[in-house]
Amino acid sequence: MQWLQKGESKMTGLKPIVMPSAKQKVAAELRKAILSRKMKEGEVLSLESIAKQLNVSITPVREAFQILNRDGLIKLRQNKGAIVLGVTDKYIRDHYQLRAILESSCARLACENEADLADLRAIQEDAQRIIEGKTYYQYADNNRAFHSEIWHMSGNEKMEHMVSELWNGLSMGNMVTEEDYARISHKEHAAILSAMEARDEDEAYAAMYAHIMRRFPSRNMAGSWTQLQQEMVSAPKKKCTHILCEAGMIC
């Protein structure tokens, strides 16, 4: 039994804040740099140098290297850090498409679960304050919080873990300013939240998919479930027993 300290009031209805681990943050920063090609093919990465640049200890950098090695983005060198491997346009597209499928499914599951949206609304309101206050540098953390809350609301811990390891932060590329990105992303988040408030599983899925795949105009679903559904219907049908398909994802 927990006893309250003198003058301390009992609070109910609060949920723990889930923050990304240090290794996830490091992996996200490195993944973003590699996918945007700021880190070039053949570039040598040392544990010490990356730790110093990101102001972290060597341990999370070593763990992040393991994650990126599994993703095929770097090749580990024994006791010598790692080498950046080349990424093709197809690799980048495949990465975002997998993220889109997983995160869209999280949004769908959150609707199915009739998850409490109070925290998601609060995050979106905080984003509005960031934009009104023009403190756009704060948006990256808000963006992560919005997405990770939806992963959590899916109720699928395996999926939450998978998508957290794919996270690479802002996906707008280098074509817009920090302000532009915050405003565009916030508007798209509003569409996702609106669909989830209506418990519209299909629109929530489509809005999230379009949000993540916006950097690929030829495949941008523009929030239209009908358009996405038409592509799914026209695709060749086959029975698949893969665990991701059983979870309601597209094969």
C-alpha positions in Angstrom: 0.0 0.0 0.0 1.4 3.4 -0.9 1.1 6.2 1.6 0.7 9.9 0.5 3.2 12.4 1.8 1.8 15.3 3.8 0.1 17.8 1.5 0.2 15.4 -1.4 -3.0 14.8 -3.2 -4.0 11.5 -4.8 -4.3 11.7 -8.6 -6.1 9.2 -10.8 -6.6 8.7 -14.5 -2.9 9.4 -15.3 -1.0 7.1 -17.6 2.8 6.7 -17.7 4.6 8.7 -20.4 6.4 6.4 -22.8 9.6 8.0 -24.0 11.9 6.5 -26.6 15.0 4.9 -25.3 18.5 6.3 -25.9 19.3 3.6 -28.5 16.0 4.4 -30.3 16.8 8.1 -30.5 20.4 7.4 -31.7 19.1 4.9 -34.3 16.5 7.4 -35.5 19.0 10.1 -36.0 21.5 7.9 -37.9 18.7 6.3 -40.0 17.4 9.8 -40.9 20.9 10.9 -41.9 21.5 7.7 -44.0 18.1 7.8 -45.8 18.5 11.5 -46.6 22.0 10.6 -47.9 23.7 13.1 -45.6 25.8 10.2 -44.6 27.4 8.8 -47.8 28.0 5.3 -48.9 31.4 4.1 -47.6 31.5 6.6 -44.8 33.1 5.2 -41.7 31.3 5.7 -38.4 33.1 5.3 -35.1 31.4 4.8 -31.8 33.3 7.6 -30.1 32.6 10.2 -32.9 28.9 9.5 -33.0 28.6 9.5 -29.2 30.3 12.8 -29.1 28.2 14.4 -31.8 24.9 13.2 -30.2 26.1 13.9 -26.7 25.4 10.4 -25.5 27.5 7.5 -24.0 29.0 4.8 -26.3 26.5 2.1 -25.1 23.3 3.4 -26.9 25.4 4.1 -30.0 26.7 0.5 -30.0 23.1 -0.8 -29.6 21.9 1.6 -32.4 24.6 0.2 -34.7 23.2 -3.3 -34.1 19.7 -2.1 -35.1 21.0 -0.4 -38.3 23.1 -3.4 -39.1 20.0 -5.6 -39.0 18.3 -3.1 -41.3 21.1 -3.3 -43.8 22.0 0.4 -43.5 25.5 -0.2 -42.1 28.0 -2.9 -41.9 29.7 -3.5 -38.6 33.5 -3.7 -38.4 35.0 -5.6 -35.6 36.2 -3.2 -32.9 36.2 -0.5 -35.6 32.7 0.9 -35.7 30.8 0.6 -38.9 30.6 1.5 -42.6 27.6 3.2 -44.2 26.1 1.0 -47.0 24.5 2.5 -50.1 20.8 3.0 -50.1 18.8 2.9 -53.4 15.6 4.8 -54.1 13.8 1.5 -53.8 15.3 0.8 -50.3 14.1 4.2 -49.2 10.6 3.7 -50.6 10.4 0.2 -49.1 11.3 1.6 -45.7 8.6 4.3 -45.8 6.0 1.9 -47.2 6.6 -0.6 -44.4 6.4 2.2 -41.9 3.2 3.4 -43.5 1.6 -0.1 -43.4 2.5 -0.6 -39.7 1.5 2.8 -38.5 -1.7 2.8 -40.5 -2.6 -0.5 -38.9 -1.9 0.9 -35.5 -4.4 3.7 -36.2 -6.9 1.2 -37.4 -6.5 -1.0 -34.3 -6.8 2.1 -32.0 -10.2 2.7 -33.6 -11.2 -0.9 -33.2 -10.1 -0.8 -29.5 -12.1 2.4 -29.0 -8.9 3.7 -27.4 -9.0 6.8 -25.1 -7.9 9.7 -27.3 -7.4 12.3 -24.5 -3.6 12.1 -24.6 -3.5 12.3 -28.4 -5.8 15.4 -28.3 -3.4 17.0 -25.7 -0.4 16.3 -27.9 -2.2 17.9 -30.9 -3.1 20.9 -28.8 0.5 21.3 -27.7 1.5 21.2 -31.4 -0.9 24.1 -32.0 0.8 26.1 -29.2 4.2 25.4 -30.8 3.0 26.7 -34.1 1.3 29.8 -32.6 4.4 30.5 -30.5 6.6 29.9 -33.6 8.9 27.5 -31.5 9.1 25.1 -34.5 12.3 23.5 -33.2 10.0 21.8 -30.5 7.9 20.1 -33.2 10.2 17.1 -33.7 9.5 15.9 -30.2 5.8 16.6 -30.5 5.7 14.7 -33.8 7.3 11.6 -32.2 4.9 11.8 -29.3 1.9 11.9 -31.6 3.0 8.8 -33.5 4.2 6.8 -30.5 0.9 7.4 -28.8 -1.0 5.9 -31.7 1.4 2.9 -31.7 0.7 2.4 -28.0 -3.1 2.7 -28.5 -3.0 -0.1 -31.0 -2.6 -2.5 -28.0 -0.2 -4.6 -30.0 3.2 -4.5 -28.3 5.0 -6.4 -31.0 3.8 -3.9 -33.6 4.7 -1.0 -31.4 8.3 -2.4 -31.0 8.6 -3.0 -34.7 7.5 0.5 -35.8 9.6 2.2 -33.1 12.7 0.6 -34.6 11.7 1.9 -38.0 11.2 5.4 -36.8 13.4 8.0 -38.6 11.7 11.2 -37.5 10.6 13.9 -39.9 9.8 12.4 -43.3 9.4 15.6 -45.4 13.0 15.6 -46.7 15.0 18.7 -47.2 12.6 20.5 -49.5 10.8 22.6 -46.9 11.6 24.7 -43.8 11.1 23.6 -40.2 8.1 25.9 -40.1 6.6 24.5 -43.3 7.0 21.0 -42.1 5.4 21.7 -38.7 2.4 23.3 -40.3 1.9 20.6 -42.9 2.4 17.8 -40.5 0.1 19.3 -37.9 -2.7 19.6 -40.5 -2.2 16.0 -41.5 -2.2 14.9 -37.8 -5.5 16.8 -37.4 -7.0 14.6 -40.2 -5.8 11.5 -38.6 -7.2 12.5 -35.2 -10.5 13.5 -36.7 -10.9 10.0 -38.3 -10.0 8.4 -35.1 -12.5 10.5 -33.1 -15.1 9.3 -35.6 -13.9 5.7 -35.0 -13.6 5.5 -38.8 -11.0 2.7 -39.2 -10.7 3.0 -42.9 -10.2 6.8 -43.0 -7.7 6.6 -40.1 -5.7 4.0 -42.0 -5.8 6.0 -45.2 -4.9 9.3 -43.5 -1.9 7.8 -41.7 -0.8 6.1 -44.9 -0.9 9.3 -46.9 0.8 11.2 -44.1 3.9 8.9 -44.2 4.0 8.4 -47.9 3.6 12.0 -48.9 7.2 12.3 -50.1 6.2 9.8 -52.9 3.6 11.8 -54.9 2.9 9.0 -57.3 1.7 6.9 -54.4 0.2 9.5 -52.2 -3.3 8.3 -51.2 -4.3 11.9 -50.2 -6.4 10.6 -47.4 -8.8 8.7 -49.7 -9.7 5.2 -48.5 -11.6 4.6 -51.7 -8.5 5.2 -53.8 -6.4 3.0 -51.5 -9.1 0.3 -51.6 -9.2 0.3 -55.4 -5.4 -0.4 -55.5 -5.8 -3.2 -53.0 -8.7 -4.8 -55.0 -6.8 -4.6 -58.3 -3.7 -6.3 -56.7 -3.3 -10.1 -57.4 -5.0 -12.1 -54.6 -3.3 -14.9 -52.8 -3.7 -16.6 -49.5 -1.0 -15.5 -47.1 -0.4 -16.9 -43.6 2.3 -14.3 -42.7 1.8 -13.0 -39.1 1.5 -9.4 -40.4 -1.3 -10.3 -42.7 -3.1 -12.1 -39.9 -2.8 -8.8 -38.0 -4.8 -7.1 -40.7 -2.0 -5.6 -42.8 -1.6 -5.6 -46.6 0.4 -8.5 -48.1 
